[in-house]
Amino acid sequence: MSNIAGKAYAMNVITPIRWYMAWINKLIFWVALKKPATLRGLITLSLIHYARWVIIGKNQFPHLDERQPKENLHYAYMLFFSNFNGSWAQYVDSFTFAIPSGLDLFWKWNIRYPKSVPLTPFHSYIQFNQIQTDHYYNAYPMATANDVKAAQKLKAALLDFDRQFYDVAPDQFLKQYKALLRTLQHDLGTMLPTPIVSLAEQARGD
């Protein structure tokens, strides 16, 4: 269960790229950063806390000590890190449906990449290349990404309410307070453990 902390799941996927093609991936990511619209489908997924791609050349891995043998690698590598809410399958499927052409573009040059559709080969590819998380710390384990956004909205609204109505008459305060609750009712959820999505997900234990 090292990949899971409360409602959040940490995914680490390392995939090899032919070293002489890595520059194409870097160019693709540079264009994606310059044109965020290419990732619009990904950005709209509320279950994602964080997602990052990193490309490391075959000669760029750190050499920490003179006694450490130097690797003779045949490939460059692309590292994909993400934190998200929900089950592994929910996330991978949502990711696929959000930016299928983007995933194919990002992973196109990776060794044995099967394309994001159909889903079964893509699932197998991610599972084969996923590295289990040894330690995963989550400051708010019972909070989803939407819970954090709701808390930020709630805090701002309460501070604004205090500035406006801290010294009004009790009747006026109660009236405004009830109005505030009506406005924020969708941001007052209870943070509880995530229910089991399925017995198969529970049995995976990752």
Backbone as JSON Lines, residues from 0, in Angstrom:
{"i":0,"aa":"M","n":[0.82,-1.21,0.0],"ca":[0.0,0.0,0.0],"c":[0.86,1.26,0.0]}
{"i":1,"aa":"S","n":[2.15,1.17,-0.34],"ca":[3.02,2.33,-0.24],"c":[2.66,3.42,-1.24]}
{"i":2,"aa":"N","n":[1.94,3.07,-2.3],"ca":[1.54,4.09,-3.28],"c":[0.41,4.97,-2.78]}
{"i":3,"aa":"I","n":[-0.26,4.57,-1.7],"ca":[-1.48,5.25,-1.28],"c":[-1.27,5.97,0.06]}
{"i":4,"aa":"A","n":[-1.75,7.21,0.13],"ca":[-1.76,7.97,1.38],"c":[-3.14,8.61,1.49]}
{"i":5,"aa":"G","n":[-4.01,8.02,2.32],"ca":[-5.37,8.53,2.42],"c":[-6.12,8.37,1.12]}
{"i":6,"aa":"K","n":[-6.61,9.48,0.58],"ca":[-7.35,9.45,-0.68],"c":[-6.46,9.61,-1.9]}
{"i":7,"aa":"A","n":[-5.18,9.81,-1.7],"ca":[-4.3,10.11,-2.81],"c":[-3.45,8.9,-3.18]}
{"i":8,"aa":"Y","n":[-3.12,8.82,-4.46],"ca":[-2.3,7.73,-5.0],"c":[-1.11,8.36,-5.72]}
{"i":9,"aa":"A","n":[0.08,7.83,-5.51],"ca":[1.29,8.33,-6.17],"c":[1.7,7.35,-7.27]}
{"i":10,"aa":"M","n":[1.81,7.85,-8.48],"ca":[2.22,7.02,-9.61],"c":[3.59,7.47,-10.12]}
{"i":11,"aa":"N","n":[4.49,6.51,-10.31],"ca":[5.81,6.77,-10.86],"c":[6.04,5.8,-12.02]}
{"i":12,"aa":"V","n":[6.19,6.32,-13.22],"ca":[6.37,5.48,-14.4],"c":[7.65,5.91,-15.11]}
{"i":13,"aa":"I","n":[8.53,4.95,-15.37],"ca":[9.8,5.22,-16.05],"c":[9.85,4.4,-17.32]}
{"i":14,"aa":"T","n":[9.94,5.09,-18.46],"ca":[9.9,4.4,-19.74],"c":[11.12,4.76,-20.58]}
{"i":15,"aa":"P","n":[11.72,3.77,-21.25],"ca":[12.91,4.03,-22.06],"c":[12.57,4.66,-23.41]}
{"i":16,"aa":"I","n":[13.48,5.52,-23.89],"ca":[13.36,6.16,-25.2],"c":[14.68,5.92,-25.94]}
{"i":17,"aa":"R","n":[14.61,5.71,-27.21],"ca":[15.84,5.66,-27.99],"c":[16.56,6.98,-27.81]}
{"i":18,"aa":"W","n":[17.82,6.92,-27.4],"ca":[18.52,8.14,-26.97],"c":[18.58,9.21,-28.05]}
{"i":19,"aa":"Y","n":[18.65,8.77,-29.3],"ca":[18.77,9.75,-30.38],"c":[17.42,10.38,-30.75]}
{"i":20,"aa":"M","n":[16.32,9.9,-30.11],"ca":[15.0,10.48,-30.34],"c":[14.53,11.33,-29.16]}
{"i":21,"aa":"A","n":[15.31,11.37,-28.06],"ca":[14.87,12.08,-26.86],"c":[14.66,13.56,-27.13]}
{"i":22,"aa":"W","n":[15.45,14.12,-28.05],"ca":[15.33,15.56,-28.33],"c":[13.95,15.89,-28.89]}
{"i":23,"aa":"I","n":[13.34,14.93,-29.61],"ca":[12.0,15.17,-30.15],"c":[10.99,15.3,-29.01]}
{"i":24,"aa":"N","n":[11.11,14.42,-28.01],"ca":[10.22,14.51,-26.84],"c":[10.39,15.85,-26.13]}
{"i":25,"aa":"K","n":[11.63,16.29,-25.99],"ca":[11.87,17.57,-25.32],"c":[11.23,18.71,-26.1]}
{"i":26,"aa":"L","n":[11.3,18.65,-27.41],"ca":[10.68,19.67,-28.24],"c":[9.17,19.65,-28.08]}
{"i":27,"aa":"I","n":[8.59,18.46,-28.02],"ca":[7.13,18.32,-27.86],"c":[6.69,18.93,-26.54]}
{"i":28,"aa":"F","n":[7.42,18.65,-25.46],"ca":[7.07,19.21,-24.15],"c":[7.24,20.72,-24.14]}
{"i":29,"aa":"W","n":[8.25,21.22,-24.82],"ca":[8.46,22.67,-24.89],"c":[7.28,23.33,-25.58]}
{"i":30,"aa":"V","n":[6.8,22.74,-26.67],"ca":[5.64,23.3,-27.37],"c":[4.4,23.24,-26.49]}
{"i":31,"aa":"A","n":[4.22,22.12,-25.75],"ca":[3.07,21.98,-24.87],"c":[3.06,23.05,-23.78]}
{"i":32,"aa":"L","n":[4.24,23.38,-23.26],"ca":[4.33,24.43,-22.24],"c":[4.01,25.8,-22.82]}
{"i":33,"aa":"K","n":[4.4,26.02,-24.05],"ca":[4.14,27.3,-24.71],"c":[2.69,27.44,-25.14]}
{"i":34,"aa":"K","n":[2.03,26.31,-25.35],"ca":[0.63,26.32,-25.79],"c":[-0.18,25.44,-24.85]}
{"i":35,"aa":"P","n":[-0.56,25.98,-23.67],"ca":[-1.29,25.18,-22.66],"c":[-2.6,24.59,-23.17]}
{"i":36,"aa":"A","n":[-3.14,25.14,-24.25],"ca":[-4.4,24.61,-24.77],"c":[-4.28,23.15,-25.17]}
{"i":37,"aa":"T","n":[-3.05,22.72,-25.48],"ca":[-2.86,21.32,-25.85],"c":[-3.1,20.37,-24.68]}
{"i":38,"aa":"L","n":[-3.05,20.91,-23.45],"ca":[-3.27,20.09,-22.25],"c":[-4.59,20.42,-21.57]}
{"i":39,"aa":"R","n":[-5.5,21.11,-22.29],"ca":[-6.74,21.55,-21.65],"c":[-7.52,20.38,-21.05]}
{"i":40,"aa":"G","n":[-7.59,19.28,-21.77],"ca":[-8.33,18.12,-21.26],"c":[-7.75,17.58,-19.97]}
{"i":41,"aa":"L","n":[-6.42,17.63,-19.85],"ca":[-5.76,17.16,-18.63],"c":[-6.0,18.11,-17.47]}
{"i":42,"aa":"I","n":[-5.9,19.42,-17.75],"ca":[-6.05,20.42,-16.7],"c":[-7.44,20.39,-16.09]}
{"i":43,"aa":"T","n":[-8.44,20.01,-16.87],"ca":[-9.83,19.99,-16.37],"c":[-10.13,18.78,-15.49]}
{"i":44,"aa":"L","n":[-9.21,17.82,-15.4],"ca":[-9.45,16.65,-14.55],"c":[-9.26,17.03,-13.09]}
{"i":45,"aa":"S","n":[-10.34,17.1,-12.34],"ca":[-10.26,17.57,-10.96],"c":[-9.61,16.57,-10.03]}
{"i":46,"aa":"L","n":[-9.44,15.32,-10.45],"ca":[-8.86,14.32,-9.55],"c":[-7.34,14.4,-9.49]}
{"i":47,"aa":"I","n":[-6.71,15.2,-10.36],"ca":[-5.26,15.27,-10.4],"c":[-4.73,16.32,-9.43]}
{"i":48,"aa":"H","n":[-3.8,15.93,-8.56],"ca":[-3.1,16.88,-7.71],"c":[-1.91,17.48,-8.47]}
{"i":49,"aa":"Y","n":[-1.22,16.6,-9.23],"ca":[0.08,16.98,-9.77],"c":[0.45,16.0,-10.87]}
{"i":50,"aa":"A","n":[1.06,16.48,-11.93],"ca":[1.57,15.6,-12.98],"c":[2.81,16.25,-13.59]}
{"i":51,"aa":"R","n":[3.85,15.45,-13.79],"ca":[5.09,16.0,-14.34],"c":[5.82,14.95,-15.16]}
{"i":52,"aa":"W","n":[6.37,15.4,-16.27],"ca":[7.24,14.56,-17.11],"c":[8.65,15.1,-17.05]}
{"i":53,"aa":"V","n":[9.64,14.2,-16.98],"ca":[11.06,14.59,-16.99],"c":[11.78,13.64,-17.93]}
{"i":54,"aa":"I","n":[12.63,14.19,-18.78],"ca":[13.43,13.36,-19.69],"c":[14.9,13.42,-19.25]}
{"i":55,"aa":"I","n":[15.5,12.25,-19.07],"ca":[16.9,12.16,-18.65],"c":[17.69,11.44,-19.74]}
{"i":56,"aa":"G","n":[18.71,12.1,-20.24],"ca":[19.55,11.48,-21.27],"c":[20.34,10.31,-20.73]}
{"i":57,"aa":"K","n":[20.81,9.48,-21.63],"ca":[21.51,8.26,-21.18],"c":[22.83,8.57,-20.45]}
{"i":58,"aa":"N","n":[23.35,9.78,-20.62],"ca":[24.58,10.18,-19.93],"c":[24.32,11.23,-18.85]}
{"i":59,"aa":"Q","n":[23.06,11.43,-18.48],"ca":[22.71,12.49,-17.52],"c":[22.37,11.97,-16.13]}
{"i":60,"aa":"F","n":[22.41,10.67,-15.92],"ca":[22.11,10.16,-14.59],"c":[23.23,10.57,-13.62]}
{"i":61,"aa":"P","n":[22.89,10.92,-12.39],"ca":[23.91,11.44,-11.47],"c":[24.97,10.4,-11.1]}
{"i":62,"aa":"H","n":[26.21,10.87,-11.02],"ca":[27.32,10.03,-10.58],"c":[27.79,10.61,-9.25]}
{"i":63,"aa":"L","n":[27.42,9.96,-8.15],"ca":[27.54,10.55,-6.82],"c":[28.9,10.31,-6.15]}
{"i":64,"aa":"D","n":[29.63,9.34,-6.65],"ca":[30.9,9.02,-6.0],"c":[31.83,8.39,-7.02]}
{"i":65,"aa":"E","n":[33.14,8.62,-6.84],"ca":[34.11,8.05,-7.78],"c":[34.07,6.53,-7.79]}
{"i":66,"aa":"R","n":[33.66,5.95,-6.65],"ca":[33.6,4.48,-6.56],"c":[32.36,3.92,-7.22]}
{"i":67,"aa":"Q","n":[31.42,4.79,-7.56],"ca":[30.18,4.32,-8.18],"c":[30.45,3.96,-9.64]}
{"i":68,"aa":"P","n":[30.18,2.73,-10.04],"ca":[30.39,2.36,-11.45],"c":[29.52,3.21,-12.37]}
{"i":69,"aa":"K","n":[30.07,3.61,-13.47],"ca":[29.3,4.39,-14.44],"c":[28.46,3.45,-15.3]}
{"i":70,"aa":"E","n":[27.21,3.85,-15.5],"ca":[26.31,3.03,-16.3],"c":[26.63,3.19,-17.78]}
{"i":71,"aa":"N","n":[26.46,2.12,-18.5],"ca":[26.56,2.16,-19.97],"c":[25.16,1.92,-20.51]}
{"i":72,"aa":"L","n":[24.35,2.97,-20.51],"ca":[22.94,2.84,-20.86],"c":[22.74,2.92,-22.38]}
{"i":73,"aa":"H","n":[21.79,2.17,-22.85],"ca":[21.47,2.16,-24.28],"c":[20.31,3.11,-24.6]}
{"i":74,"aa":"Y","n":[19.59,3.56,-23.56],"ca":[18.42,4.39,-23.79],"c":[18.46,5.64,-22.91]}
{"i":75,"aa":"A","n":[17.75,6.69,-23.35],"ca":[17.35,7.78,-22.46],"c":[16.07,7.31,-21.77]}
{"i":76,"aa":"Y","n":[15.63,8.06,-20.76],"ca":[14.43,7.63,-20.03],"c":[13.5,8.82,-19.79]}
{"i":77,"aa":"M","n":[12.21,8.53,-19.87],"ca":[11.2,9.53,-19.53],"c":[10.56,9.12,-18.21]}
{"i":78,"aa":"L","n":[10.58,10.05,-17.25],"ca":[9.97,9.81,-15.93],"c":[8.65,10.55,-15.88]}
{"i":79,"aa":"F","n":[7.61,9.86,-15.47],"ca":[6.29,10.47,-15.3],"c":[5.88,10.29,-13.85]}
{"i":80,"aa":"F","n":[5.58,11.41,-13.17],"ca":[5.16,11.39,-11.77],"c":[3.79,12.06,-11.67]}
{"i":81,"aa":"S","n":[2.9,11.45,-10.89],"ca":[1.59,12.06,-10.71],"c":[0.99,11.65,-9.38]}
{"i":82,"aa":"N","n":[0.27,12.56,-8.75],"ca":[-0.54,12.29,-7.55],"c":[-1.99,12.55,-7.91]}
{"i":83,"aa":"F","n":[-2.89,11.66,-7.5],"ca":[-4.28,11.82,-7.9],"c":[-5.21,11.14,-6.89]}
{"i":84,"aa":"N","n":[-6.49,11.41,-7.02],"ca":[-7.51,10.79,-6.2],"c":[-8.18,9.65,-6.96]}
{"i":85,"aa":"G","n":[-8.69,8.68,-6.22],"ca":[-9.39,7.58,-6.86],"c":[-8.47,6.39,-7.09]}
{"i":86,"aa":"S","n":[-8.98,5.41,-7.82],"ca":[-8.22,4.18,-8.05],"c":[-7.27,4.34,-9.23]}
{"i":87,"aa":"W","n":[-6.34,3.41,-9.31],"ca":[-5.38,3.38,-10.41],"c":[-6.1,3.35,-11.76]}
{"i":88,"aa":"A","n":[-7.07,2.45,-11.88],"ca":[-7.78,2.29,-13.16],"c":[-8.58,3.54,-13.51]}
{"i":89,"aa":"Q","n":[-9.24,4.14,-12.53],"ca":[-10.0,5.36,-12.79],"c":[-9.1,6.45,-13.36]}
{"i":90,"aa":"Y","n":[-7.92,6.59,-12.77],"ca":[-7.01,7.64,-13.2],"c":[-6.5,7.4,-14.61]}
{"i":91,"aa":"V","n":[-6.0,6.2,-14.85],"ca":[-5.43,5.89,-16.17],"c":[-6.5,6.05,-17.25]}
{"i":92,"aa":"D","n":[-7.71,5.59,-16.97],"ca":[-8.79,5.72,-17.95],"c":[-9.14,7.19,-18.18]}
{"i":93,"aa":"S","n":[-9.25,7.96,-17.09],"ca":[-9.57,9.38,-17.23],"c":[-8.5,10.12,-18.01]}
{"i":94,"aa":"F","n":[-7.25,9.78,-17.72],"ca":[-6.12,10.39,-18.41],"c":[-6.22,10.11,-19.91]}
{"i":95,"aa":"T","n":[-6.54,8.86,-20.23],"ca":[-6.64,8.46,-21.63],"c":[-7.75,9.21,-22.34]}
{"i":96,"aa":"F","n":[-8.92,9.29,-21.7],"ca":[-10.06,9.96,-22.34],"c":[-9.85,11.47,-22.44]}
{"i":97,"aa":"A","n":[-9.07,12.05,-21.51],"ca":[-8.89,13.5,-21.5],"c":[-7.99,13.97,-22.64]}
{"i":98,"aa":"I","n":[-6.85,13.3,-22.83],"ca":[-5.91,13.74,-23.88],"c":[-5.32,12.53,-24.61]}
{"i":99,"aa":"P","n":[-6.14,11.72,-25.29],"ca":[-5.59,10.53,-25.97],"c":[-4.51,10.88,-26.99]}
{"i":100,"aa":"S","n":[-4.73,11.92,-27.79],"ca":[-3.73,12.29,-28.79],"c":[-2.48,12.84,-28.11]}
{"i":101,"aa":"G","n":[-2.67,13.54,-26.95],"ca":[-1.53,14.07,-26.21],"c":[-0.67,12.96,-25.64]}
{"i":102,"aa":"L","n":[-1.3,11.93,-25.08],"ca":[-0.53,10.81,-24.54],"c":[0.26,10.13,-25.65]}
{"i":103,"aa":"D","n":[-0.37,9.93,-26.79],"ca":[0.32,9.28,-27.9],"c":[1.48,10.14,-28.39]}
{"i":104,"aa":"L","n":[1.31,11.45,-28.33],"ca":[2.39,12.35,-28.75],"c":[3.54,12.32,-27.74]}
{"i":105,"aa":"F","n":[3.21,12.33,-26.43],"ca":[4.24,12.36,-25.4],"c":[5.04,11.06,-25.34]}
{"i":106,"aa":"W","n":[4.35,9.94,-25.52],"ca":[5.0,8.63,-25.38],"c":[5.35,7.96,-26.72]}
{"i":107,"aa":"K","n":[5.08,8.65,-27.81],"ca":[5.2,8.03,-29.13],"c":[6.54,7.38,-29.37]}
{"i":108,"aa":"W","n":[7.62,8.03,-28.92],"ca":[8.97,7.54,-29.22],"c":[9.5,6.59,-28.16]}
{"i":109,"aa":"N","n":[8.68,6.28,-27.16],"ca":[9.12,5.37,-26.1],"c":[9.06,3.92,-26.57]}
{"i":110,"aa":"I","n":[9.96,3.13,-26.03],"ca":[10.08,1.74,-26.47],"c":[8.79,0.97,-26.19]}
{"i":111,"aa":"R","n":[8.26,0.34,-27.22],"ca":[7.09,-0.55,-27.14],"c":[5.82,0.14,-26.65]}
{"i":112,"aa":"Y","n":[5.72,1.43,-26.86],"ca":[4.48,2.12,-26.49],"c":[3.35,1.66,-27.41]}
{"i":113,"aa":"P","n":[2.2,1.21,-26.84],"ca":[1.15,0.6,-27.65],"c":[0.06,1.56,-28.12]}
{"i":114,"aa":"K","n":[0.14,2.84,-27.8],"ca":[-0.9,3.86,-27.97],"c":[-1.89,3.76,-26.81]}
{"i":115,"aa":"S","n":[-2.58,4.87,-26.55],"ca":[-3.45,4.95,-25.38],"c":[-4.79,4.27,-25.59]}
{"i":116,"aa":"V","n":[-5.17,4.01,-26.82],"ca":[-6.41,3.32,-27.14],"c":[-6.07,2.21,-28.13]}
{"i":117,"aa":"P","n":[-6.53,0.98,-27.85],"ca":[-7.43,0.54,-26.78],"c":[-6.76,0.53,-25.41]}
{"i":118,"aa":"L","n":[-7.62,0.46,-24.38],"ca":[-7.14,0.66,-23.01],"c":[-6.3,-0.5,-22.47]}
{"i":119,"aa":"T","n":[-6.66,-1.73,-22.81],"ca":[-5.99,-2.88,-22.18],"c":[-4.48,-2.9,-22.45]}
{"i":120,"aa":"P","n":[-4.01,-2.73,-23.68],"ca":[-2.55,-2.68,-23.89],"c":[-1.9,-1.5,-23.17]}
{"i":121,"aa":"F","n":[-2.61,-0.36,-23.12],"ca":[-2.06,0.81,-22.43],"c":[-1.94,0.53,-20.94]}
{"i":122,"aa":"H","n":[-2.95,-0.09,-20.33],"ca":[-2.89,-0.48,-18.92],"c":[-1.67,-1.38,-18.68]}
{"i":123,"aa":"S","n":[-1.48,-2.35,-19.55],"ca":[-0.37,-3.3,-19.37],"c":[0.97,-2.58,-19.47]}
{"i":124,"aa":"Y","n":[1.06,-1.61,-20.37],"ca":[2.3,-0.85,-20.55],"c":[2.63,-0.04,-19.31]}
{"i":125,"aa":"I","n":[1.63,0.65,-18.75],"ca":[1.85,1.45,-17.54],"c":[2.21,0.55,-16.36]}
{"i":126,"aa":"Q","n":[1.5,-0.55,-16.19],"ca":[1.78,-1.47,-15.09],"c":[3.2,-2.03,-15.19]}
{"i":127,"aa":"F","n":[3.63,-2.37,-16.38],"ca":[4.96,-2.97,-16.56],"c":[6.06,-1.97,-16.2]}
{"i":128,"aa":"N","n":[5.85,-0.69,-16.51],"ca":[6.89,0.32,-16.31],"c":[6.72,1.12,-15.01]}
{"i":129,"aa":"Q","n":[5.69,0.83,-14.24],"ca":[5.48,1.58,-13.0],"c":[6.43,1.12,-11.91]}
{"i":130,"aa":"I","n":[7.0,2.08,-11.18],"ca":[7.87,1.81,-10.04],"c":[7.08,2.09,-8.77]}
{"i":131,"aa":"Q","n":[7.05,1.14,-7.85],"ca":[6.3,1.32,-6.61],"c":[6.93,2.41,-5.74]}
{"i":132,"aa":"T","n":[6.1,3.14,-5.05],"ca":[6.55,4.23,-4.18],"c":[6.99,3.66,-2.83]}
{"i":133,"aa":"D","n":[8.23,3.92,-2.44],"ca":[8.73,3.41,-1.16],"c":[8.15,4.17,0.02]}
{"i":134,"aa":"H","n":[7.98,5.48,-0.13],"ca":[7.44,6.29,0.96],"c":[6.63,7.42,0.34]}
{"i":135,"aa":"Y","n":[5.43,7.64,0.84],"ca":[4.55,8.66,0.27],"c":[3.92,9.44,1.42]}
{"i":136,"aa":"Y","n":[4.32,10.72,1.56],"ca":[3.76,11.58,2.6],"c":[2.72,12.5,1.99]}
{"i":137,"aa":"N","n":[1.59,12.59,2.68],"ca":[0.51,13.46,2.24],"c":[0.08,14.31,3.43]}
{"i":138,"aa":"A","n":[0.19,15.62,3.32],"ca":[-0.13,16.51,4.44],"c":[-1.62,16.45,4.81]}
{"i":139,"aa":"Y","n":[-2.47,16.21,3.83],"ca":[-3.92,16.15,4.07],"c":[-4.47,14.87,3.46]}
{"i":140,"aa":"P","n":[-4.21,13.73,4.1],"ca":[-4.54,12.44,3.48],"c":[-6.02,12.21,3.22]}
{"i":141,"aa":"M","n":[-6.9,12.85,4.01],"ca":[-8.34,12.64,3.81],"c":[-8.95,13.68,2.86]}
{"i":142,"aa":"A","n":[-8.13,14.51,2.25],"ca":[-8.63,15.55,1.36],"c":[-8.33,15.21,-0.09]}
{"i":143,"aa":"T","n":[-9.32,15.41,-0.94],"ca":[-9.11,15.3,-2.38],"c":[-8.65,16.66,-2.91]}
{"i":144,"aa":"A","n":[-8.31,16.71,-4.18],"ca":[-7.93,17.98,-4.79],"c":[-9.08,18.98,-4.69]}
{"i":145,"aa":"N","n":[-10.31,18.5,-4.88],"ca":[-11.47,19.39,-4.78],"c":[-11.7,19.86,-3.35]}
{"i":146,"aa":"D","n":[-11.39,19.0,-2.37],"ca":[-11.52,19.4,-0.96],"c":[-10.58,20.56,-0.65]}
{"i":147,"aa":"V","n":[-9.37,20.52,-1.17],"ca":[-8.39,21.58,-0.94],"c":[-8.87,22.88,-1.58]}
{"i":148,"aa":"K","n":[-9.38,22.8,-2.8],"ca":[-9.91,23.99,-3.47],"c":[-11.09,24.57,-2.7]}
{"i":149,"aa":"A","n":[-11.97,23.68,-2.2],"ca":[-13.12,24.14,-1.43],"c":[-12.68,24.82,-0.14]}
{"i":150,"aa":"A","n":[-11.64,24.28,0.51],"ca":[-11.13,24.89,1.75],"c":[-10.56,26.28,1.49]}
{"i":151,"aa":"Q","n":[-9.88,26.45,0.39],"ca":[-9.34,27.77,0.04],"c":[-10.47,28.77,-0.19]}
{"i":152,"aa":"K","n":[-11.51,28.33,-0.89],"ca":[-12.65,29.2,-1.15],"c":[-13.37,29.55,0.15]}
{"i":153,"aa":"L","n":[-13.52,28.54,1.03],"ca":[-14.19,28.76,2.3],"c":[-13.42,29.74,3.19]}
{"i":154,"aa":"K","n":[-12.11,29.58,3.25],"ca":[-11.29,30.48,4.06],"c":[-11.42,31.93,3.58]}
{"i":155,"aa":"A","n":[-11.33,32.12,2.27],"ca":[-11.43,33.48,1.73],"c":[-12.79,34.09,2.02]}
{"i":156,"aa":"A","n":[-13.85,33.29,1.91],"ca":[-15.2,33.79,2.15],"c":[-15.41,34.14,3.63]}
{"i":157,"aa":"L","n":[-14.85,33.33,4.54],"ca":[-15.0,33.59,5.97],"c":[-14.24,34.87,6.38]}
{"i":158,"aa":"L","n":[-13.05,35.04,5.83],"ca":[-12.29,36.25,6.14],"c":[-13.01,37.5,5.63]}
{"i":159,"aa":"D","n":[-13.58,37.4,4.45],"ca":[-14.33,38.52,3.9],"c":[-15.59,38.79,4.72]}
{"i":160,"aa":"F","n":[-16.26,37.72,5.15],"ca":[-17.47,37.86,5.98],"c":[-17.14,38.54,7.31]}
{"i":161,"aa":"D","n":[-16.02,38.14,7.9],"ca":[-15.61,38.74,9.18],"c":[-15.34,40.23,9.03]}
{"i":162,"aa":"R","n":[-14.7,40.62,7.93],"ca":[-14.41,42.03,7.71],"c":[-15.68,42.86,7.55]}
{"i":163,"aa":"Q","n":[-16.7,42.27,6.96],"ca":[-17.92,43.02,6.66],"c":[-18.92,43.07,7.82]}
{"i":164,"aa":"F","n":[-19.0,41.98,8.59],"ca":[-20.11,41.86,9.53],"c":[-19.7,41.59,10.97]}
{"i":165,"aa":"Y","n":[-18.47,41.85,11.32],"ca":[-18.02,41.5,12.68],"c":[-18.69,42.35,13.76]}
{"i":166,"aa":"D","n":[-19.19,43.53,13.42],"ca":[-19.76,44.39,14.46],"c":[-21.21,44.78,14.18]}
{"i":167,"aa":"V","n":[-21.94,43.97,13.38],"ca":[-23.34,44.29,13.11],"c":[-24.23,43.73,14.22]}
{"i":168,"aa":"A","n":[-25.49,44.13,14.22],"ca":[-26.45,43.63,15.21],"c":[-26.66,42.13,15.04]}
{"i":169,"aa":"P","n":[-27.01,41.43,16.15],"ca":[-27.18,39.98,16.07],"c":[-28.13,39.51,14.98]}
{"i":170,"aa":"D","n":[-29.27,40.19,14.82],"ca":[-30.24,39.77,13.8],"c":[-29.65,39.88,12.4]}
{"i":171,"aa":"Q","n":[-28.95,40.98,12.16],"ca":[-28.33,41.19,10.86],"c":[-27.2,40.17,10.62]}
{"i":172,"aa":"F","n":[-26.44,39.89,11.7],"ca":[-25.36,38.9,11.59],"c":[-25.93,37.53,11.2]}
{"i":173,"aa":"L","n":[-27.02,37.11,11.88],"ca":[-27.61,35.81,11.6],"c":[-28.13,35.73,10.17]}
{"i":174,"aa":"K","n":[-28.73,36.81,9.71],"ca":[-29.26,36.84,8.34],"c":[-28.12,36.66,7.33]}
{"i":175,"aa":"Q","n":[-27.04,37.4,7.54],"ca":[-25.91,37.33,6.62],"c":[-25.19,35.98,6.72]}
{"i":176,"aa":"Y","n":[-25.14,35.43,7.93],"ca":[-24.49,34.15,8.14],"c":[-25.24,33.03,7.4]}
{"i":177,"aa":"K","n":[-26.55,33.04,7.47],"ca":[-27.35,32.04,6.75],"c":[-27.17,32.19,5.24]}
{"i":178,"aa":"A","n":[-27.07,33.44,4.79],"ca":[-26.83,33.66,3.37],"c":[-25.47,33.11,2.96]}
{"i":179,"aa":"L","n":[-24.48,33.27,3.83],"ca":[-23.14,32.74,3.57],"c":[-23.17,31.22,3.47]}
{"i":180,"aa":"L","n":[-23.9,30.57,4.37],"ca":[-23.99,29.11,4.36],"c":[-24.64,28.62,3.07]}
{"i":181,"aa":"R","n":[-25.66,29.33,2.61],"ca":[-26.3,28.93,1.34],"c":[-25.32,29.03,0.18]}
{"i":182,"aa":"T","n":[-24.5,30.07,0.22],"ca":[-23.52,30.27,-0.85],"c":[-22.43,29.19,-0.84]}
{"i":183,"aa":"L","n":[-22.04,28.76,0.36],"ca":[-20.9,27.84,0.5],"c":[-21.3,26.39,0.74]}
{"i":184,"aa":"Q","n":[-22.57,26.07,0.62],"ca":[-23.02,24.72,1.0],"c":[-22.32,23.62,0.2]}
{"i":185,"aa":"H","n":[-21.9,23.91,-1.03],"ca":[-21.21,22.88,-1.82],"c":[-19.73,22.75,-1.45]}
{"i":186,"aa":"D","n":[-19.26,23.62,-0.57],"ca":[-17.85,23.59,-0.16],"c":[-17.69,23.13,1.28]}
{"i":187,"aa":"L","n":[-18.73,22.55,1.86],"ca":[-18.7,22.15,3.27],"c":[-18.77,20.64,3.43]}
{"i":188,"aa":"G","n":[-18.13,19.91,2.53],"ca":[-18.16,18.46,2.6],"c":[-17.33,17.93,3.76]}
{"i":189,"aa":"T","n":[-17.6,16.69,4.15],"ca":[-16.86,16.02,5.21],"c":[-15.74,15.18,4.61]}
{"i":190,"aa":"M","n":[-14.54,15.28,5.15],"ca":[-13.41,14.5,4.64],"c":[-13.36,13.16,5.35]}
{"i":191,"aa":"L","n":[-13.62,12.11,4.62],"ca":[-13.64,10.75,5.16],"c":[-12.82,9.83,4.27]}
{"i":192,"aa":"P","n":[-12.46,8.63,4.76],"ca":[-11.72,7.7,3.91],"c":[-12.5,7.36,2.64]}
{"i":193,"aa":"T","n":[-11.77,7.11,1.57],"ca":[-12.4,6.75,0.3],"c":[-12.98,5.36,0.4]}
{"i":194,"aa":"P","n":[-14.23,5.17,-0.05],"ca":[-14.79,3.81,-0.04],"c":[-14.06,2.91,-1.03]}
{"i":195,"aa":"I","n":[-14.13,1.61,-0.8],"ca":[-13.51,0.65,-1.71],"c":[-14.2,0.73,-3.06]}
{"i":196,"aa":"V","n":[-13.44,0.94,-4.12],"ca":[-14.03,1.05,-5.45],"c":[-14.53,-0.3,-5.91]}
{"i":197,"aa":"S","n":[-13.77,-1.34,-5.68],"ca":[-14.17,-2.7,-6.0],"c":[-13.27,-3.65,-5.22]}
{"i":198,"aa":"L","n":[-13.71,-4.9,-5.1],"ca":[-12.89,-5.88,-4.39],"c":[-11.59,-6.13,-5.16]}
{"i":199,"aa":"A","n":[-11.64,-6.0,-6.49],"ca":[-10.44,-6.18,-7.29],"c":[-9.42,-5.1,-6.99]}
{"i":200,"aa":"E","n":[-9.89,-3.86,-6.83],"ca":[-8.98,-2.76,-6.5],"c":[-8.37,-2.97,-5.13]}
{"i":201,"aa":"Q","n":[-9.19,-3.43,-4.16],"ca":[-8.68,-3.69,-2.82],"c":[-7.63,-4.79,-2.85]}
{"i":202,"aa":"A","n":[-7.85,-5.82,-3.67],"ca":[-6.94,-6.95,-3.73],"c":[-5.61,-6.57,-4.35]}
{"i":203,"aa":"R","n":[-5.62,-5.54,-5.26],"ca":[-4.36,-5.11,-5.88],"c":[-3.35,-4.68,-4.83]}
{"i":204,"aa":"G","n":[-3.85,-3.96,-3.78],"ca":[-2.98,-3.58,-2.67],"c":[-1.82,-2.69,-3.06]}
{"i":205,"aa":"D","n":[-1.96,-1.93,-4.15],"ca":[-0.85,-1.05,-4.55],"c":[-1.35,0.37,-4.67]}
